[in-house]
Amino acid sequence: MPAQVVVCYVYIMTGDEPMSEQDQRGQNEFSGGSRYDCIVVGAGHAGCEAALVAARAGLQVLVLTGSMDAIAWMPCNPAIGGPGKAQVVREVDALGGEMGLNAERALTQIKLLNTSKGRAVQSVRTQCDKWEYSASMKQVLESQSNLTLKQERVERLLTQSGHVVGVVTNYRVRYEADTVILTTGTYLGGVIHISDIAIPAGRAWDFAAVASATHSGGSASTFSASIPARRRVSTSGVWT
Ligand SMILES: Cc1cc2nc3c(=O)[nH]c(=O)nc-3n(C[C@H](O)[C@H](O)[C@H](O)COP(=O)(O)OP(=O)(O)OC[C@H]3O[C@@H](n4cnc5c(N)ncnc54)[C@H](O)[C@@H]3O)c2cc1C
C-alpha cells in the first residue's frame, strides 16, 4: 500500500475584507430560523468539547457537522491518552471537558504505560471501542440543554464589517450567531495523497471542507500526517 499523506488546514481569522451584502446574500438561501449565541462547525473531538463548554455556560449553541455517524470519530488507532496526550486529556478533564469521561465509558483496555521507566514518562492510555465512543459522545451532545445538533456541511462564512456573523450550509440554509467556532480538523482543504494521486478528502472516502472560509480575509496553514506503507514480509504473514 503506497504511503498516504494527509494535508489539513488550521484556520486563523485575521484579515477584515468585508464581503458586500450582495455577495453574502446568495440566491435562494433560506433562514435557519432562530439566532444562536455560538455555532460550532464540526463535531469532532475539539468541536464536541467547544460545544459542551458553551452550552454548559448557558449559551444557545448550534453544532453543524458532516455526519451524525462520525461524531468524535477516531479514524485510526482508537486510543485516548498515552505519552504526551494523556496530559492533554487530563487538562480537558480538569476544565470540565468530556473526553476523559467518554473514554472511560467506551474503554476496552486501560493501562499505565512505561512502568519500567521513570514517572516522567509514565502515562495512562485507554483503548476504546471507537463505535461506542462516538455513540456515547453523540448521546452526551443530544442530552445537553441549550445545544442543537444538525447534520449539515458549512460551505460559507457570513461576514459583516470584518466580523463573522453566521454560516451558510450545503442546503443553502443561513444560520446566524455572535460567534462561529471552526473545528473542522483534518477536513478544511484536506487532501489525501496516494502516490502521485491527490484526492480532496478530510479522511479516506469522506468529504473535504472547501477552504471558502479564507474568503473572509483569514489565513490558513497546513499540517501533514503521513501513514507509512505497511508491507507483508515474505510469506510469514507478518506485517511491518
Ligand atoms: C487517517 C487518519 C489517521 C489518524 N490516526 C491517528 C491516530 O492513530 N492517533 C491520533 O492521535 N490521531 C490520529 N489522527 C489525527 C486525528 O484524527 C485528528 O488529530 C483529530 O481527529 C482532530 O480532531 P478535531 O476535532 O480537530 O477534528 P476531526 O476529528 O477531524 O473532526 C472534524 C469534524 O468536523 C466536521 N466538518 C469538517 N468540515 C465541516 C464543514 N464544512 N461543515 C460541517 N462539518 C464539518 C467533520 O465531519 C468532522 O466530524 C489521524 C487522522 C487521520 C485522517
The ligand as a MOL file (V3000), in Angstrom:
LIG
                    3D

  0  0  0     0  0            999 V3000
M  V30 BEGIN CTAB
M  V30 COUNTS 53 58 0 0 0
M  V30 BEGIN ATOM
M  V30 1 C -6.3730 8.6200 8.5360 0
M  V30 2 C -6.0740 9.2780 9.8590 0
M  V30 3 C -5.4720 8.5540 10.8770 0
M  V30 4 C -5.1910 9.1620 12.0920 0
M  V30 5 N -4.6290 8.4040 13.0940 0
M  V30 6 C -4.4660 8.9630 14.3070 0
M  V30 7 C -4.0020 8.1620 15.4100 0
M  V30 8 O -3.7580 6.9710 15.2840 0
M  V30 9 N -3.8500 8.7570 16.6230 0
M  V30 10 C -4.1300 10.0960 16.7900 0
M  V30 11 O -3.9980 10.6110 17.9070 0
M  V30 12 N -4.5730 10.8800 15.7690 0
M  V30 13 C -4.7400 10.3230 14.5400 0
M  V30 14 N -5.2030 11.0860 13.5040 0
M  V30 15 C -5.4030 12.5190 13.7270 0
M  V30 16 C -6.7390 12.7450 14.4360 0
M  V30 17 O -7.7670 12.0990 13.7460 0
M  V30 18 C -7.0110 14.2260 14.4480 0
M  V30 19 O -5.9160 14.9030 15.0100 0
M  V30 20 C -8.2480 14.5550 15.2930 0
M  V30 21 O -9.3470 13.7890 14.8560 0
M  V30 22 C -8.5470 16.0390 15.1590 0
M  V30 23 O -9.6800 16.2960 15.9250 0
M  V30 24 P -10.5960 17.5410 15.5380 0
M  V30 25 O -11.7030 17.6050 16.4930 0
M  V30 26 O -9.7390 18.7430 15.3830 0
M  V30 27 O -11.1340 17.2640 14.0640 0
M  V30 28 P -11.7520 15.9700 13.3920 0
M  V30 29 O -11.7430 14.8090 14.3060 0
M  V30 30 O -11.0710 15.8600 12.0730 0
M  V30 31 O -13.2910 16.3480 13.1890 0
M  V30 32 C -13.6910 17.3630 12.3390 0
M  V30 33 C -15.2080 17.2770 12.2280 0
M  V30 34 O -15.6390 18.4070 11.5020 0
M  V30 35 C -16.6230 18.0140 10.5610 0
M  V30 36 N -16.5430 19.0010 9.4800 0
M  V30 37 C -15.4340 19.3460 8.7680 0
M  V30 38 N -15.7310 20.3200 7.8720 0
M  V30 39 C -17.0510 20.6020 8.0500 0
M  V30 40 C -17.9470 21.5280 7.4360 0
M  V30 41 N -17.5410 22.3510 6.4870 0
M  V30 42 N -19.2310 21.5270 7.8430 0
M  V30 43 C -19.6640 20.6890 8.8340 0
M  V30 44 N -18.8440 19.7920 9.4730 0
M  V30 45 C -17.5740 19.7590 9.0780 0
M  V30 46 C -16.2500 16.6140 10.1510 0
M  V30 47 O -17.3950 15.9130 9.6680 0
M  V30 48 C -15.7150 16.0360 11.4790 0
M  V30 49 O -16.7830 15.4810 12.2280 0
M  V30 50 C -5.4870 10.5240 12.2750 0
M  V30 51 C -6.1010 11.2630 11.2500 0
M  V30 52 C -6.3960 10.6490 10.0560 0
M  V30 53 C -7.0940 11.4220 8.9790 0
M  V30 END ATOM
M  V30 BEGIN BOND
M  V30 1 1 1 2
M  V30 2 1 2 3
M  V30 3 2 2 52
M  V30 4 2 3 4
M  V30 5 1 4 5
M  V30 6 1 4 50
M  V30 7 2 5 6
M  V30 8 1 6 7
M  V30 9 1 6 13
M  V30 10 2 7 8
M  V30 11 1 7 9
M  V30 12 1 9 10
M  V30 13 2 10 11
M  V30 14 1 10 12
M  V30 15 2 12 13
M  V30 16 1 13 14
M  V30 17 1 14 15
M  V30 18 1 14 50
M  V30 19 1 15 16
M  V30 20 1 16 17
M  V30 21 1 16 18
M  V30 22 1 18 19
M  V30 23 1 18 20
M  V30 24 1 20 21
M  V30 25 1 20 22
M  V30 26 1 22 23
M  V30 27 1 23 24
M  V30 28 2 24 25
M  V30 29 1 24 26
M  V30 30 1 24 27
M  V30 31 1 27 28
M  V30 32 2 28 29
M  V30 33 1 28 30
M  V30 34 1 28 31
M  V30 35 1 31 32
M  V30 36 1 32 33
M  V30 37 1 33 34
M  V30 38 1 33 48
M  V30 39 1 34 35
M  V30 40 1 35 36
M  V30 41 1 35 46
M  V30 42 1 36 37
M  V30 43 1 36 45
M  V30 44 2 37 38
M  V30 45 1 38 39
M  V30 46 1 39 40
M  V30 47 2 39 45
M  V30 48 1 40 41
M  V30 49 2 40 42
M  V30 50 1 42 43
M  V30 51 2 43 44
M  V30 52 1 44 45
M  V30 53 1 46 47
M  V30 54 1 46 48
M  V30 55 1 48 49
M  V30 56 2 50 51
M  V30 57 1 51 52
M  V30 58 1 52 53
M  V30 END BOND
M  V30 END CTAB
M  END
